[in-house]
Amino acid sequence: MAIIVHTDDPDLLLEKIYEAIDNKKGGKWTCTPDGRFTYGTLLWKNEAFFRPQIWVEEKQLRFGLIKRKDRKHISSKLYATFHTKMIELLLAQFDRDFRRVSATAGRAEPDSF
């Protein structure tokens, strides 16, 4: 259930995403002190997190879904909301910074749940 972004410069893209969120231009996304992303609406905030990872050789920026510690499972609704909102942010604001984005239907690196 990872998001995989194919880009020539994954470090720069991640930096731009952090900057947009810090400047309140990243939609409703917020960032935790350790660099994870959560969707900041009252309903979804801290229900799950995306942990970004840069895969240098593959030229990929990956977002792995992490469940909240007290959750046993991640529901399809939670998975769908987080993935669609992150992909929406990427397409709306960073479409010139990557070639392709995809979401896996099953667990993939760097997911942690």
BABA-580842 format. One record per residue: x, y negated, z of N, C-alpha, C in turn; residue in one letter; residue number from 1. Coordinates in Angstrom, 3 decimals, padded with zeros to 6 digits, always signed. Each point is the difference from the previous one (the first is absolute). Example, Ala and Ser with C-alpha at 12.3 -4.5 7.8 and 13.67 -1.06 7.14 Angstrom:
<atom n_x="+013.190" n_y="+005.690" n_z="+007.800" ca_x="-000.890" ca_y="-001.190" ca_z="+000.000" c_x="+000.900" c_y="-001.200" c_z="+000.000" aa="a" i="1"/>
<atom n_x="-000.350" n_y="-001.050" n_z="-000.720" ca_x="+000.820" ca_y="-001.190" ca_z="+000.060" c_x="-000.770" c_y="-001.090" c_z="+000.730" aa="s" i="2"/>
***
This chain:
<atom n_x="+000.820" n_y="+001.192" n_z="+000.000" ca_x="-000.820" ca_y="-001.192" ca_z="+000.000" c_x="+000.861" c_y="-001.252" c_z="+000.000" aa="m" i="1"/>
<atom n_x="+001.083" n_y="+000.057" n_z="-000.710" ca_x="+000.914" ca_y="-001.134" ca_z="-000.083" c_x="-000.338" c_y="-000.873" c_z="-001.201" aa="a" i="2"/>
<atom n_x="+000.450" n_y="-001.235" n_z="+000.058" ca_x="-000.040" ca_y="-000.888" ca_z="-001.153" c_x="+001.424" c_y="-000.068" c_z="-000.534" aa="i" i="3"/>
<atom n_x="+000.140" n_y="+000.201" n_z="-001.288" ca_x="+001.317" ca_y="-000.004" ca_z="-000.630" c_x="+000.023" c_y="-001.109" c_z="-001.053" aa="i" i="4"/>
<atom n_x="+000.919" n_y="-000.938" n_z="+000.175" ca_x="+000.125" ca_y="-001.141" ca_z="-000.894" c_x="+001.321" c_y="+000.132" c_z="-000.758" aa="v" i="5"/>
<atom n_x="-000.073" n_y="+000.030" n_z="-001.315" ca_x="+001.191" ca_y="+000.086" ca_z="-000.848" c_x="+000.416" c_y="-001.414" c_z="-000.379" aa="h" i="6"/>
<atom n_x="+001.202" n_y="-000.381" n_z="+000.415" ca_x="+000.468" ca_y="-001.369" ca_z="-000.194" c_x="+001.516" c_y="-000.011" c_z="-000.174" aa="t" i="7"/>
<atom n_x="+000.494" n_y="-000.965" n_z="-000.752" ca_x="+001.444" ca_y="-000.114" ca_z="-000.188" c_x="+000.712" c_y="-000.481" c_z="+001.255" aa="d" i="8"/>
<atom n_x="-000.707" n_y="-000.711" n_z="+000.861" ca_x="+000.616" ca_y="-000.550" ca_z="+001.204" c_x="-000.918" c_y="+000.196" c_z="+001.217" aa="d" i="9"/>
<atom n_x="-000.005" n_y="+001.205" n_z="+000.573" ca_x="-000.902" ca_y="+000.264" ca_z="+001.129" c_x="+000.294" c_y="-000.869" c_z="+001.217" aa="p" i="10"/>
<atom n_x="+001.266" n_y="-000.339" n_z="+000.229" ca_x="+000.338" ca_y="-000.860" ca_z="+001.146" c_x="-000.648" c_y="-001.376" c_z="-000.141" aa="d" i="11"/>
<atom n_x="+000.100" n_y="-000.570" n_z="-001.189" ca_x="-000.572" ca_y="-001.319" ca_z="-000.245" c_x="-001.521" c_y="+000.016" c_z="+000.103" aa="l" i="12"/>
<atom n_x="-000.626" n_y="+001.033" n_z="-000.535" ca_x="-001.455" ca_y="+000.100" ca_z="+000.087" c_x="-000.447" c_y="+000.085" c_z="+001.452" aa="l" i="13"/>
<atom n_x="+000.659" n_y="+000.820" n_z="+000.798" ca_x="-000.368" ca_y="+000.116" ca_z="+001.413" c_x="+000.194" c_y="-001.342" c_z="+000.713" aa="l" i="14"/>
<atom n_x="+001.079" n_y="-000.681" n_z="-000.299" ca_x="+000.250" ca_y="-001.313" ca_z="+000.588" c_x="-001.122" c_y="-000.975" c_z="-000.355" aa="e" i="15"/>
<atom n_x="-000.450" n_y="+000.020" n_z="-001.243" ca_x="-001.091" ca_y="-000.880" ca_z="-000.435" c_x="-001.310" c_y="+000.326" c_z="+000.720" aa="k" i="16"/>
<atom n_x="-000.250" n_y="+001.281" n_z="+000.236" ca_x="-001.220" ca_y="+000.398" ca_z="+000.711" c_x="+000.040" c_y="-000.500" c_z="+001.438" aa="i" i="17"/>
<atom n_x="+001.136" n_y="+000.204" n_z="+000.688" ca_x="+000.142" ca_y="-000.514" ca_z="+001.367" c_x="-000.199" c_y="-001.520" c_z="+000.035" aa="y" i="18"/>
<atom n_x="+000.600" n_y="-000.692" n_z="-000.945" ca_x="-000.102" ca_y="-001.455" ca_z="-000.056" c_x="-001.449" c_y="-000.446" c_z="-000.206" aa="e" i="19"/>
<atom n_x="-000.713" n_y="+000.655" n_z="-000.899" ca_x="-001.402" ca_y="-000.344" ca_z="-000.234" c_x="-000.828" c_y="+000.198" c_z="+001.266" aa="a" i="20"/>
<atom n_x="+000.222" n_y="+001.091" n_z="+000.696" ca_x="-000.755" ca_y="+000.267" ca_z="+001.226" c_x="+000.360" c_y="-001.012" c_z="+001.083" aa="i" i="21"/>
<atom n_x="+001.300" n_y="-000.293" n_z="+000.148" ca_x="+000.436" ca_y="-000.998" ca_z="+000.986" c_x="-000.606" c_y="-001.370" c_z="-000.271" aa="d" i="22"/>
<atom n_x="-000.175" n_y="-000.331" n_z="-001.283" ca_x="-000.548" ca_y="-001.302" ca_z="-000.383" c_x="-001.518" c_y="+000.013" c_z="-000.151" aa="n" i="23"/>
<atom n_x="-000.633" n_y="+001.056" n_z="+000.489" ca_x="-001.471" ca_y="+000.135" ca_z="-000.040" c_x="-000.538" c_y="+000.012" c_z="-001.423" aa="k" i="24"/>
<atom n_x="+000.800" n_y="+000.509" n_z="-000.943" ca_x="-000.421" ca_y="+000.107" ca_z="-001.390" c_x="-000.118" c_y="+001.456" c_z="-000.427" aa="k" i="25"/>
<atom n_x="+000.010" n_y="+000.892" n_z="+000.965" ca_x="-000.057" ca_y="+001.428" ca_z="-000.279" c_x="-001.350" c_y="+000.603" c_z="+000.313" aa="g" i="26"/>
<atom n_x="-001.051" n_y="-000.744" n_z="-000.274" ca_x="-001.335" ca_y="+000.509" ca_z="+000.308" c_x="-000.164" c_y="+000.173" c_z="+001.498" aa="g" i="27"/>
<atom n_x="-000.599" n_y="+001.078" n_z="+000.386" ca_x="-000.247" ca_y="+000.258" ca_z="+001.422" c_x="+001.055" c_y="+000.923" c_z="+000.618" aa="k" i="28"/>
<atom n_x="+001.084" n_y="+000.250" n_z="-000.721" ca_x="+001.060" ca_y="+000.853" ca_z="+000.521" c_x="+000.793" c_y="-000.734" c_z="+001.079" aa="w" i="29"/>
<atom n_x="+000.395" n_y="+000.764" n_z="+001.018" ca_x="+000.887" ca_y="-000.521" ca_z="+001.029" c_x="+001.183" c_y="+000.952" c_z="+000.126" aa="t" i="30"/>
<atom n_x="+001.019" n_y="-000.472" n_z="+000.666" ca_x="+001.227" ca_y="+000.775" ca_z="+000.137" c_x="+000.309" c_y="+000.182" c_z="+001.484" aa="c" i="31"/>
<atom n_x="+000.394" n_y="+001.207" n_z="+000.376" ca_x="+000.398" ca_y="+000.269" ca_z="+001.380" c_x="+001.455" c_y="-000.429" c_z="+000.185" aa="t" i="32"/>
<atom n_x="+000.450" n_y="-000.153" n_z="+001.244" ca_x="+001.395" ca_y="-000.400" ca_z="+000.229" c_x="+001.034" c_y="+000.959" c_z="-000.615" aa="p" i="33"/>
<atom n_x="-000.364" n_y="+001.262" n_z="-000.172" ca_x="+000.959" ca_y="+000.959" ca_z="-000.581" c_x="-000.157" c_y="+000.137" c_z="-001.523" aa="d" i="34"/>
<atom n_x="-000.776" n_y="-000.892" n_z="-000.622" ca_x="-000.064" ca_y="-000.058" ca_z="-001.449" c_x="-001.071" c_y="+000.831" c_z="-000.669" aa="g" i="35"/>
<atom n_x="-000.904" n_y="+000.587" n_z="+000.774" ca_x="-001.110" ca_y="+000.751" ca_z="-000.599" c_x="-001.145" c_y="-000.950" c_z="-000.322" aa="r" i="36"/>
<atom n_x="-000.842" n_y="+000.411" n_z="-000.932" ca_x="-001.151" ca_y="-000.802" ca_z="-000.412" c_x="-001.284" c_y="+000.629" c_z="+000.511" aa="f" i="37"/>
<atom n_x="-000.947" n_y="-000.843" n_z="+000.415" ca_x="-001.336" ca_y="+000.468" ca_z="+000.324" c_x="-000.990" c_y="-000.994" c_z="-000.591" aa="t" i="38"/>
<atom n_x="-001.175" n_y="+000.500" n_z="-000.333" ca_x="-001.013" ca_y="-000.861" ca_z="-000.579" c_x="-000.682" c_y="-000.749" c_z="+001.130" aa="y" i="39"/>
<atom n_x="+000.028" n_y="-001.333" n_z="-000.051" ca_x="-000.315" ca_y="-000.827" ca_z="+001.146" c_x="-001.439" c_y="-000.355" c_z="+000.273" aa="g" i="40"/>
<atom n_x="-000.961" n_y="+000.654" n_z="-000.634" ca_x="-001.383" ca_y="-000.314" ca_z="+000.362" c_x="-000.332" c_y="+000.670" c_z="+001.327" aa="t" i="41"/>
<atom n_x="-000.990" n_y="-000.510" n_z="+000.675" ca_x="-000.373" ca_y="+000.528" ca_z="+001.311" c_x="-000.284" c_y="+001.496" c_z="-000.053" aa="l" i="42"/>
<atom n_x="-000.643" n_y="+000.456" n_z="-001.050" ca_x="-000.367" ca_y="+001.409" ca_z="-000.132" c_x="+001.211" c_y="+000.906" c_z="-000.187" aa="l" i="43"/>
<atom n_x="+001.048" n_y="-000.443" n_z="-000.701" ca_x="+001.091" ca_y="+000.883" ca_z="-000.404" c_x="+001.340" c_y="-000.257" c_z="+000.679" aa="w" i="44"/>
<atom n_x="+000.178" n_y="-001.131" n_z="+000.636" ca_x="+001.306" ca_y="-000.351" ca_z="+000.569" c_x="+000.491" c_y="+001.063" c_z="+000.973" aa="k" i="45"/>
<atom n_x="+001.214" n_y="+000.452" n_z="-000.221" ca_x="+000.690" ca_y="+000.991" ca_z="+000.837" c_x="-000.650" c_y="+001.383" c_z="-000.011" aa="n" i="46"/>
<atom n_x="-000.904" n_y="+000.246" n_z="-000.927" ca_x="-000.576" ca_y="+001.340" ca_z="-000.135" c_x="+000.977" c_y="+000.940" c_z="-000.700" aa="e" i="47"/>
<atom n_x="+000.857" n_y="-000.563" n_z="-000.830" ca_x="+001.072" ca_y="+000.737" ca_z="-000.671" c_x="+001.018" c_y="-001.041" c_z="-000.448" aa="a" i="48"/>
<atom n_x="+001.119" n_y="+000.481" n_z="-000.524" ca_x="+001.083" ca_y="-000.896" ca_z="-000.407" c_x="+000.656" c_y="+000.537" c_z="-001.266" aa="f" i="49"/>
<atom n_x="+000.579" n_y="-000.908" n_z="-000.756" ca_x="+000.875" ca_y="+000.378" ca_z="-001.102" c_x="+001.429" c_y="-000.302" c_z="+000.418" aa="f" i="50"/>
<atom n_x="+000.868" n_y="+001.002" n_z="-000.152" ca_x="+001.419" ca_y="-000.206" ca_z="+000.231" c_x="+000.680" c_y="-000.050" c_z="-001.364" aa="r" i="51"/>
<atom n_x="+000.633" n_y="-001.131" n_z="-000.344" ca_x="+000.669" ca_y="-000.079" ca_z="-001.299" c_x="+001.354" c_y="+000.704" c_z="+000.023" aa="p" i="52"/>
<atom n_x="+000.342" n_y="+000.607" n_z="-001.105" ca_x="+001.318" ca_y="+000.602" ca_z="-000.191" c_x="+000.474" c_y="-000.308" c_z="-001.406" aa="q" i="53"/>
<atom n_x="+001.274" n_y="-000.284" n_z="-000.108" ca_x="+000.591" ca_y="-000.253" ca_z="-001.304" c_x="+000.747" c_y="+001.248" c_z="-000.437" aa="i" i="54"/>
<atom n_x="-000.320" n_y="+000.484" n_z="-001.186" ca_x="+000.662" ca_y="+001.153" ca_z="-000.604" c_x="+000.859" c_y="-000.557" c_z="-001.132" aa="w" i="55"/>
<atom n_x="+001.260" n_y="-000.220" n_z="+000.294" ca_x="+000.899" ca_y="-000.725" ca_z="-000.896" c_x="+000.172" c_y="+000.707" c_z="-001.335" aa="v" i="56"/>
<atom n_x="+000.385" n_y="+001.267" n_z="+000.021" ca_x="+000.284" ca_y="+000.706" ca_z="-001.245" c_x="-001.227" c_y="+000.127" c_z="-000.891" aa="e" i="57"/>
<atom n_x="-001.180" n_y="+000.125" n_z="+000.591" ca_x="-001.241" ca_y="+000.125" ca_z="-000.759" c_x="-000.569" c_y="-001.357" c_z="-000.404" aa="e" i="58"/>
<atom n_x="+000.604" n_y="-001.083" n_z="+000.533" ca_x="-000.508" ca_y="-001.362" ca_z="-000.205" c_x="-001.468" c_y="-000.082" c_z="+000.408" aa="k" i="59"/>
<atom n_x="-000.247" n_y="+000.423" n_z="+001.242" ca_x="-001.364" ca_y="+000.018" ca_z="+000.516" c_x="-000.083" c_y="-000.681" c_z="+001.361" aa="q" i="60"/>
<atom n_x="-001.125" n_y="-000.661" n_z="+000.202" ca_x="-000.406" ca_y="-000.454" ca_z="+001.322" c_x="-001.174" c_y="+000.880" c_z="+000.361" aa="l" i="61"/>
<atom n_x="+000.113" n_y="+000.703" n_z="+001.113" ca_x="-001.072" ca_y="+000.904" ca_z="+000.425" c_x="-000.602" c_y="-000.487" c_z="+001.314" aa="r" i="62"/>
<atom n_x="-001.295" n_y="+000.187" n_z="+000.100" ca_x="-000.718" ca_y="-000.311" ca_z="+001.229" c_x="-000.583" c_y="+001.295" c_z="+000.541" aa="f" i="63"/>
<atom n_x="+000.526" n_y="+000.444" n_z="+001.138" ca_x="-000.500" ca_y="+001.216" ca_z="+000.632" c_x="-001.042" c_y="-000.343" c_z="+001.044" aa="g" i="64"/>
<atom n_x="-001.096" n_y="+000.721" n_z="-000.002" ca_x="-001.079" ca_y="-000.237" ca_z="+000.956" c_x="+000.334" c_y="+000.657" c_z="+001.332" aa="l" i="65"/>
<atom n_x="-000.193" n_y="-000.737" n_z="+001.064" ca_x="+000.246" ca_y="+000.494" ca_z="+001.357" c_x="-001.295" c_y="-000.133" c_z="+000.780" aa="i" i="66"/>
<atom n_x="-000.425" n_y="+001.068" n_z="+000.632" ca_x="-001.220" ca_y="-000.078" ca_z="+000.795" c_x="+000.302" c_y="-000.596" c_z="+001.369" aa="k" i="67"/>
<atom n_x="-001.014" n_y="-000.579" n_z="+000.578" ca_x="+000.107" ca_y="-000.480" ca_z="+001.372" c_x="+000.253" c_y="+001.198" c_z="+000.899" aa="r" i="68"/>
<atom n_x="+000.817" n_y="-000.158" n_z="+001.028" ca_x="+000.427" ca_y="+001.131" ca_z="+000.829" c_x="-001.149" c_y="+000.780" c_z="+000.641" aa="k" i="69"/>
<atom n_x="-001.081" n_y="-000.665" n_z="+000.343" ca_x="-001.097" ca_y="+000.695" ca_z="+000.657" c_x="-000.999" c_y="+000.612" c_z="-000.985" aa="d" i="70"/>
<atom n_x="+000.256" n_y="-000.102" n_z="-001.288" ca_x="-000.865" ca_y="+000.598" ca_z="-001.023" c_x="+000.454" c_y="+001.416" c_z="-000.309" aa="r" i="71"/>
<atom n_x="-000.966" n_y="+000.896" n_z="-000.167" ca_x="+000.328" ca_y="+001.359" ca_z="-000.423" c_x="+000.096" c_y="+000.081" c_z="-001.512" aa="k" i="72"/>
<atom n_x="-000.838" n_y="-000.765" n_z="-000.685" ca_x="-000.083" ca_y="+000.060" ca_z="-001.455" c_x="-000.141" c_y="-001.398" c_z="-000.582" aa="h" i="73"/>
<atom n_x="+000.269" n_y="-000.095" n_z="-001.277" ca_x="-000.280" ca_y="-001.220" ca_z="-000.743" c_x="-001.192" c_y="+000.305" c_z="-000.899" aa="i" i="74"/>
<atom n_x="-001.050" n_y="-000.768" n_z="+000.158" ca_x="-001.194" ca_y="+000.235" ca_z="-000.801" c_x="+000.213" c_y="-000.446" c_z="-001.441" aa="s" i="75"/>
<atom n_x="-000.817" n_y="+000.529" n_z="-000.879" ca_x="+000.064" ca_y="-000.414" ca_z="-001.404" c_x="-000.307" c_y="-001.483" c_z="-000.140" aa="s" i="76"/>
<atom n_x="-000.905" n_y="-000.512" n_z="+000.795" ca_x="-000.356" ca_y="-001.421" ca_z="-000.039" c_x="+001.192" c_y="-000.866" c_z="+000.401" aa="k" i="77"/>
<atom n_x="+000.707" n_y="+000.387" n_z="+001.050" ca_x="+001.175" ca_y="-000.744" ca_z="+000.446" c_x="+001.095" c_y="+000.047" c_z="-001.062" aa="l" i="78"/>
<atom n_x="+000.263" n_y="+001.176" n_z="-000.509" ca_x="+000.998" ca_y="+000.178" ca_z="-001.060" c_x="-000.353" c_y="-000.863" c_z="-001.219" aa="y" i="79"/>
<atom n_x="-001.230" n_y="+000.080" n_z="-000.430" ca_x="-000.430" ca_y="-000.733" ca_z="-001.188" c_x="+000.090" c_y="-001.506" c_z="+000.205" aa="a" i="80"/>
<atom n_x="-000.417" n_y="-000.486" n_z="+001.137" ca_x="+000.037" ca_y="-001.435" ca_z="+000.277" c_x="+001.427" c_y="-000.520" c_z="+000.003" aa="t" i="81"/>
<atom n_x="+000.884" n_y="+000.657" n_z="+000.736" ca_x="+001.379" ca_y="-000.473" ca_z="+000.081" c_x="+000.683" c_y="+000.042" c_z="-001.365" aa="f" i="82"/>
<atom n_x="-000.201" n_y="+001.079" n_z="-000.738" ca_x="+000.660" ca_y="+000.116" ca_z="-001.296" c_x="-000.542" c_y="-001.005" c_z="-001.011" aa="h" i="83"/>
<atom n_x="-001.301" n_y="-000.158" n_z="-000.053" ca_x="-000.556" ca_y="-000.939" ca_z="-000.981" c_x="+000.376" c_y="-001.436" c_z="+000.329" aa="t" i="84"/>
<atom n_x="+000.023" n_y="-000.355" n_z="+001.256" ca_x="+000.337" ca_y="-001.370" ca_z="+000.378" c_x="+001.473" c_y="-000.303" c_z="-000.262" aa="k" i="85"/>
<atom n_x="+000.894" n_y="+000.956" n_z="+000.223" ca_x="+001.414" ca_y="-000.235" ca_z="-000.286" c_x="+000.241" c_y="-000.069" c_z="-001.506" aa="m" i="86"/>
<atom n_x="-000.623" n_y="+000.878" n_z="-000.754" ca_x="+000.160" ca_y="-000.043" ca_z="-001.453" c_x="-000.616" c_y="-001.278" c_z="-000.558" aa="i" i="87"/>
<atom n_x="-001.115" n_y="-000.440" n_z="+000.555" ca_x="-000.596" ca_y="-001.263" ca_z="-000.417" c_x="+000.975" c_y="-001.155" c_z="+000.218" aa="e" i="88"/>
<atom n_x="+000.654" n_y="-000.044" n_z="+001.159" ca_x="+000.984" ca_y="-001.041" ca_z="+000.282" c_x="+001.136" c_y="+000.047" c_z="-001.021" aa="l" i="89"/>
<atom n_x="+000.506" n_y="+001.184" n_z="-000.278" ca_x="+001.095" ca_y="+000.148" ca_z="-000.954" c_x="-000.400" c_y="-000.489" c_z="-001.392" aa="l" i="90"/>
<atom n_x="-001.169" n_y="+000.408" n_z="-000.458" ca_x="-000.449" ca_y="-000.388" ca_z="-001.339" c_x="-000.339" c_y="-001.486" c_z="-000.096" aa="l" i="91"/>
<atom n_x="-000.574" n_y="-000.547" n_z="+001.040" ca_x="-000.432" ca_y="-001.395" ca_z="-000.026" c_x="+001.159" c_y="-000.983" c_z="+000.118" aa="a" i="92"/>
<atom n_x="+001.042" n_y="+000.376" n_z="+000.755" ca_x="+001.052" ca_y="-000.981" ca_z="+000.278" c_x="+001.383" c_y="+000.376" c_z="-000.514" aa="q" i="93"/>
<atom n_x="+000.227" n_y="+001.263" n_z="-000.281" ca_x="+001.359" ca_y="+000.423" ca_z="-000.342" c_x="+000.058" c_y="+000.817" c_z="-001.291" aa="f" i="94"/>
<atom n_x="-000.978" n_y="-000.177" n_z="-000.866" ca_x="-000.094" ca_y="+000.810" ca_z="-001.210" c_x="+001.203" c_y="-000.152" c_z="-000.932" aa="d" i="95"/>
<atom n_x="+000.720" n_y="-001.072" n_z="+000.106" ca_x="+001.189" ca_y="-000.204" ca_z="-000.842" c_x="+001.264" c_y="+000.588" c_z="+000.624" aa="r" i="96"/>
<atom n_x="-000.130" n_y="+000.523" n_z="+001.207" ca_x="+001.156" ca_y="+000.522" ca_z="+000.727" c_x="+000.116" c_y="+001.524" c_z="-000.036" aa="d" i="97"/>
<atom n_x="-000.915" n_y="+000.672" n_z="-000.706" ca_x="+000.073" ca_y="+001.461" ca_z="-000.100" c_x="-000.615" c_y="+000.469" c_z="-001.302" aa="f" i="98"/>
<atom n_x="+000.323" n_y="+001.244" n_z="-000.348" ca_x="-000.514" ca_y="+000.584" ca_z="-001.244" c_x="-001.241" c_y="+000.846" c_z="+000.219" aa="r" i="99"/>
<atom n_x="-000.039" n_y="+000.710" n_z="+001.118" ca_x="-001.087" ca_y="+000.947" ca_z="+000.226" c_x="-000.176" c_y="+000.200" c_z="+001.498" aa="r" i="100"/>
<atom n_x="-001.241" n_y="+000.211" n_z="+000.404" ca_x="-000.301" ca_y="+000.348" ca_z="+001.381" c_x="-000.953" c_y="+001.187" c_z="-000.017" aa="v" i="101"/>
<atom n_x="+000.204" n_y="+000.921" n_z="+000.927" ca_x="-000.891" ca_y="+001.158" ca_z="+000.099" c_x="-000.203" c_y="+000.361" c_z="+001.466" aa="s" i="102"/>
<atom n_x="-001.078" n_y="+000.702" n_z="+000.237" ca_x="-000.299" ca_y="+000.493" ca_z="+001.344" c_x="-000.153" c_y="+001.505" c_z="-000.078" aa="a" i="103"/>
<atom n_x="+000.648" n_y="+000.710" n_z="+000.910" ca_x="-000.115" ca_y="+001.448" ca_z="+000.012" c_x="-001.275" c_y="+000.400" c_z="+000.736" aa="t" i="104"/>
<atom n_x="-000.580" n_y="+001.110" n_z="-000.401" ca_x="-001.233" ca_y="+000.489" ca_z="+000.633" c_x="+000.317" c_y="+000.867" c_z="+001.218" aa="a" i="105"/>
<atom n_x="+001.200" n_y="+000.494" n_z="+000.075" ca_x="+000.418" ca_y="+000.824" ca_z="+001.129" c_x="+001.202" c_y="-000.610" c_z="+000.685" aa="g" i="106"/>
<atom n_x="+000.420" n_y="+000.611" n_z="+001.051" ca_x="+001.140" ca_y="-000.483" ca_z="+000.772" c_x="+001.259" c_y="+000.005" c_z="-000.864" aa="r" i="107"/>
<atom n_x="+000.765" n_y="-001.101" n_z="+000.079" ca_x="+001.244" ca_y="-000.139" ca_z="-000.748" c_x="+000.967" c_y="-000.853" c_z="+000.811" aa="a" i="108"/>
<atom n_x="+001.260" n_y="+000.106" n_z="-000.279" ca_x="+000.996" ca_y="-000.825" ca_z="+000.696" c_x="-000.272" c_y="-001.462" c_z="-000.286" aa="e" i="109"/>
<atom n_x="-000.027" n_y="-000.866" n_z="+000.946" ca_x="+000.379" ca_y="+000.101" ca_z="+001.409" c_x="-001.191" c_y="+000.029" c_z="+000.963" aa="p" i="110"/>
<atom n_x="-001.110" n_y="+000.634" n_z="-000.388" ca_x="-001.157" ca_y="+000.112" ca_z="+000.888" c_x="+000.401" c_y="+000.642" c_z="+001.328" aa="d" i="111"/>
<atom n_x="-000.727" n_y="-000.364" n_z="+001.052" ca_x="+000.273" ca_y="+000.575" ca_z="+001.327" c_x="-001.318" c_y="+000.123" c_z="+000.753" aa="s" i="112"/>
<atom n_x="-000.678" n_y="+001.125" n_z="-000.235" ca_x="-001.249" ca_y="+000.291" ca_z="+000.718" c_x="-000.250" c_y="+001.477" c_z="+000.025" aa="f" i="113"/>
***
